[in-house]
Amino acid sequence: MSFIHDDFLLKSDAARALYHDYAKGEPICDYHCHLPPQDVANNRRFKNLFEIWLEGDHYKWRAMRSNGVAEAYCTGEADPYDKFLAWCKTVPYTLRNPLYHWSHLELKRYFDIDLLISEDTAREIWDEANEKLKSDDLSAHGILKNFKVKVIGTTDDPTDSLEHHQAIQDSGVETKVVPTFRPDKALNVDQPEAFNIWTDALAVVAGQSIDSFQTFLAALKSRHDYFHEMGGRLTDHGLERCFFATTTPEQATAIFDQARSGKAASAEEKEQFAFYVMREVGRWNAEKDWTMQFHIGAMRNNNTRMFNQKGPDIGFDSTGDYSQAQTMSRFLDSLDQTGQLSKVIIYNLNNADNYIMASMLGNFQDGSVPGKIQLGSGWWHLDQKEGMIDQMNALSAMGLIAHFVGMLTDSRSFLSYPRHEYFRRILCDMFGQDMETGEIPNDLSLVGPMVRNICYGNAERFFGFDL
């Protein structure tokens, strides 16, 4: 039997029935990812296995560095095959790391290759996969069609022109590709040089001058409006923790003016300004019936030497240990008090905070939407088997997992769609175990539709993408 087989990870009859009869055939709503829109617009064709599998994958780079691989084979200028070979040499050492499962799932689902990845099989895998990459089925559009991807939510800065999204809409591709509004750079008044460059770019794309805090907010809102016109229905916010501080319009204006003059905001001023802007965005979301996503808890760019050499997002980020409960509660409450709290998803990166975040949800459910406030799927360092199970156990204990909107790739790679399969197998095994032990009824007619909805249906109904 091959390593990746029909019943991979499914350890009971109930789990196998749930997966094969209710989960496996569902389409994919990948409502949050980092796929480059231009690759979809251009129906990118990949020259070789390095381009589609290793290019930009900081998960693999972290493992390779841990295996003693030099940086030249990660982010450096080594030959593509040599980089691939360095990865294949690393894979046998990733046992019990999710990369071992993911990599073999990807190899099987995209290329129908059953070989275990190693130095000995590298050349055979490289040659066979590269030959198959010539097929239309493995172009960007072919992949989206074959994996039944109904929706992609990319992650886009407010200053992005969205020209690639327009090109996608004009291309006729069946997958709906929508932008997600991520205004993190609008908060950086503690870094005035970068903030002013970004604000000037915002003025250009919004087609208006920004000479005051009010015109800054107006320009930002005009982009939010345009994202809506282009099909966007979510914002995303990557934060160490949520912001909250009592802030008047006059205070926010003074902090903005100070940053525009080149003076950095203090930590207290940054908190005040960021809360004010975030609350405004939250109000716009409620006005348009959008969903507000919080990716909470990453400690980024820990390695100063490598940041100075290579920049951000290359695999030197980890789980942070921040105080989360009070500011999250007060931020959500500030919107709820005025009836302007939109749908919310909180993605937690620290396992220790799962129950803090899961219990937070019940404070702001208002009966208007099933699962209005969501505990998002385990992400980044937690988007692996143990992290997914812990997240779902916390959600089950504190809320209603029946309304969970399920998995997303959060990925820059077109080879990441088997992560949905991985999640579905884990989900079915978890429910199947409970059925087999009698903790929930051994009744497929009860459990099966719930599993099916978590895999796709809940997300389709929740986000309102007009499919």
N, C-alpha and C positions, 0 to 999 in steps of 0.2 A: 504493500500500500504506500502511495506517495505521502509525503509529509502533509501537504495541503490536500485534503480529501473532502468528500461531501459532508461528513459529520465532524469536521474540525471544530474543536472546542465544545462540542455538544455532548454532554456526558450522560444524558438520560433519554428515555423514549419521549417524554413530554417535551424536552428541549428540542429534540429533532423534529417533532411534529410542529411545534411553534415556528421554528425557523423555516422549514421547507414549505409549510402550508400557509403561513401568515406573513412572514417577514421577507423572505428571499426575493420575491417578485415585485416588491414595492419600488416605485421610482425614488429618485433622490431629490430632495430640496436642500441644496448646499447654501444655506442662507447667509453664511459668513465664511469668506475665504480671502486669500490674497493673490489669486490668479491675475496675471497681467492682462488687462482688457485688450491690449493691442495684440496679444497672442490669439485671442478668440477672434478679433476683428480680421486678422490676417490668415486665419485658419492655419496656424503655424504647423510646419512639418519639421520633425526633429531628425537631425543628421545621424545621430548615433545615440547609444544607450547612455552615454555620459550626459548629453544635453537634456534628455527627458527625465533622468533618474537622479543625477548628482548635482546638477547645476543649481546653486543657490540653496542646497539642503543643509541647513545648519545642524539638524538632528544627526545626520551622518557625519558631519565634520567633527562634532563633539566626540562621537564614538571613535573615529579614526585618530584623533589626537590622544585619546585615552589609551589607544593601542600602540602609541609610539610612532605614529605616522607624521612626517614632517609637513609643515604648513604649505609647502609647494604643491602637495597632493590634495590639499583641501581647498584653499582659496587662491593658491598661487598659479604659476604659469606652466606646470607640468603638462605633458601630453595627455589628451583626454583618455586614451586607453590606459596609460600608466596610473591615472587617477582612479579609473574604474578597477584596475587590478589591485590597487591599494585598498579600495573598499572591499573587494572580494576577500582579500587576506584578513580583513577585520571581521567580517560577518561571523565566522565560527566562534569568535570571542564574545559575540553579543547574545549568547544563549541566556534566556530569562529577561532580556531587554526587549521591549516591544519592537525594536528595529528588526529582530530576527523574524518575528511573525509578519510584520508589515512587508518586509522585503520579499519573502517567499510568496505571500499573497499577491503582491504586485507582479512578480515574475510569472506566476501561474495565470492570473486573470487577464493580463495584457498580452502575454507572449506564449501562453500554454506551455511553459517550460517547467518541468517537474524536478529539475536538478537541485541538489543542495548547493548553496552558493559557497564557493571556496576558491583558493588560489588554483586548484586543480581543474575546476570547471569554468574558470573565468573566460578563457578564450572561446570555448564552445558556446557559452551564454552570449558573449559579445557578438559573435558572428551570426548566430541564429536570430537574436533580437534585432540586430541592425538590419537584417534582411526583411524581417516582418515590419519594421518601421517604414518601409517603402509603401505599405498598403494605406489606402485611404482610411481604413478603419482606425489607424493610429495617428491620423492628423488630429488637430485640436477638435474640430467639429465631429470627426468620427468617434472619438473617445466619448464626447458628451452624449452622442446618440446611443452608442453601445451600452453605456452605463445608465441609460434612462435618466439623465440629469435634467429635471424640469426647470430648475431655477438655480442661478449662481448669483450670490450677492458679493460683489467685489468690495474692496476697501479703498476709499478715494478721499483725497484731500479736497477741501472746499475750493482750492485754487485750481484744481484740475479742470480742464476745458470740457471733459467728457466727450471729446471728439471720437474716441474709440468706441464708446458706448453708442454713439449715433451711427457709426459705421456698422456695428453689430446689428443694430435694429434694421438697418438697410440691407443686411446681408441675407436675410431669410433663414438664418440658423434657427432650428426649432427650440433650443434651450433659451429661456428668458434670462437675460443677463442684465442685472440692475446695479446701479451704484449705491454705495453706503457712505454716508456723510461722516467723516472722521475729523473733527475740528481740534485735535489735540494741540496743534501749533498756535491756535488762537489764544491759548492760556499762558504762553511763555513770556510773561512780562518780566520775569527774573533774568531773561537772556535778551536784552534789548536789541543787540545787533541782529540776531536771528529773527526776533519778533518783528522788527521793522522791515527787514527784507521780505518776510512772509506777508506782512500787512500791505506792503506796496504791491505785491503780486495779487493779493485779494482785490485791491482797488482796480487793477487792470482787468482782471477776468470779470469783475462785477460791472465794469464800465462806469465807475463813479469815483469821485475823489473821496479820500478818507482824511478828514481834517479834524475829527472830533470822535469821542467815544460813541456818540449816537450814530454818526455816519459809518463807523466801524461795525456796529451791530446791524445797521441797515444793509450793509454790503454782505455781511455774513448771512443774514436772513434771505437776501436775494439769491444766494447760492443754494440755500436750503430749499427755497421755492423751485429753483431750476432742477435740483436733484429729484424733486417730486415729479416734475414734468417728465423727467427721463425714466421714471419708474421706481425711483428710490423710495423705500418705506422704512428704513432703519438708520439710526445713527450708531456710531461705535466710539467708545472712549477708553483708551488704554491708560490706566492710572495706577499709581502705587496704592492709592486709597481714594475714596470719594472726598470731595471738598465740601466744607460748610463753614461759613462765617457770616455773622450779621453784617450786611454791607448796604450802604445807601448808594443811590445813583451818583451822588457827589463824590463819594469815596472812590467808586469805580472809575469815574471820569478823571480824578486826580492821578490815580495809579496809571491809567492809560496815557495821560499827557506826560507823565514822568518817564515812562518807557519810551515814548516817541521822541523825547528829548535826549535819550541815550542813558538814562539812569536806571539801574537795575532795581526791581522791586525787592523788598525784604520778603522773608518767608511768610510773615503775617499778611503783607500786602498781596503776595501771590495767592494765598488762600482766599482772601476777600475777592479779588478780581476773578479768579477761576470759578468760585462758587457763583458769582453774579452771572457770568457768561454761560456757565453750564445750566443754570436755572432758566435762562432765556431759551436756550436750545431745547430744554425739556418742555417748555411752554409751546414752542413751535411744533414739537412732536405731538403733543396732545391735540393741538389744533388740527393736525393733518391725520390723526390716528396712526402715527408711526410707532415703532418700537425702539426703545432706548437700551443699548447694550453697554454694559460695564465689564471690561476685562481688568480685573482687580488683582494686584499683588505681585507683579513682576519686579524684580530688582535687576535693572538693565545695565549693560556695559561695565561689568565688574572689573574687567582686565584693562587697566588704563593703557598699558603698553600695546596691546592688540587693538584697542579702540583707536589709538593714535596712528597705528600702521594701516588698519584696514577699515575702520569705521564701524557703524552699528550693525546689528542683525546678522552676525556671523557666528553665533553660538557661544557667547560669553554672558548669557543672561540666566538668572536662576530665580528660585522661589524667594520672595521677600517675607519679612516678619513684621507686618504693620498692624497698628490698631485700626480695626475696620468698623466695628459695630456702631459706635456713636455717630460718626459723621455720615455713614450710609443712611442710618435711620433718620437723621435730621434733614439730610438732603431730600430724601423721598417725601418726608413729611412736609417740607416747605412747598412742594408741588401739590401734594394731596390736600393741604389746607384750603387751597384756592380752586380745587376741582380740576387741576391741570396736570395730574400724574398720568402719563401715557403707559402703555404696556412696557414692561421692563424685563430684561434678562441680565442676571448677575453671574458672570463666570469667575469662579474663585480659583486661585492658583495655589493656595496653601491648604492642604488637607486638614490642618488643625482648625480652620475656620469654616469647614463645611456646615456644621450645625449652627454656627452663628448666622451664616447666610441663609440656610434653609429655614431657620425659624423666623428670619426677617420677613420672608415672603408673606406669611400670614397676617402681618401687621397692616398690609396695604392691599390685600384682595378686597374688592368692593362689590363683587357679584355681577359686574358688567360684562366680563369676559372670562370664560373658564381658564384658569391658570394665568391671569393677567400679569402677575409678577412671577417670573420663572427663575429657578436655579439652573443655569446653563450647564451643558455637558462639560465633563472634565477637559481642561484645555492645556496645551503646551506640555509642561512636565507631568500633567495628570491625564493626558489623553491616551492612557494605556489601561490594561485590564484592571489592575487594582484601583487606579484613580477613577475609572468609570464606575466600578462597583461601589466604591465609597460614596461617590456623588449620588448615585441612584438610591443607595440605602438611606442617606441623609434626606433626600427628597421624599422617599417613601414614608419615612418616620415622621417628618415634619409637615408634609403637604400631600398632594395628590399626584402620584407619578402617572396616573391615567391621562393627565393633561400635558405631560412633558413633550416639548417640541423636538426632542431627540438630537441626533448627531449632526455635526458639521465638520468639514475638513480643516478649516483654519490654515490652509496650506497654500504654498506658491506653486505646487507641482500638479500637473495633469495626471500623474500616476497615483494620486492619493485617494481615489474613489473607493478602493477596497477598505479604507477606514470605516466607511459606512457598513460594509459587510462585517468587519471585525466587531464593531459596536453591536450590530444586530445579533451576531452569534453570542456575544457576552450577555446581552439583554435576555435572549431566549434561554440560555443556560441558567441564568439567575432565576427567572420565573419558573423554568422547568424543575429546578431543584426544589423550590417551594411547593410545587405541585406534587412532586414525588414524596416529599416528607410530610405532606398533609398540612403545611402551614397556610396554604391557600387551597381552594377546591381544585381537584384534578378534573377540570372541566374546560375543555378547549373552546367551547362556545362562549364561555365567560372571559377567559384569559386571551384567547387568540385575537379577537378584534381590538383589544386594548394594545397588544403588542404591535399589530398592524398600524394603528393610529400613531403610536410613538415613533415608528419607523418613517412615516410620511404624512399621514392624514392630519395630524394635529398641526404640523408646520404649515401645511397648505391653508388651513382655516385661519390660523393665528395671524399670519403676516399680511394677508390681503394683497397678493401679487397680481391679481386679475388674470389667473391662468385660464 
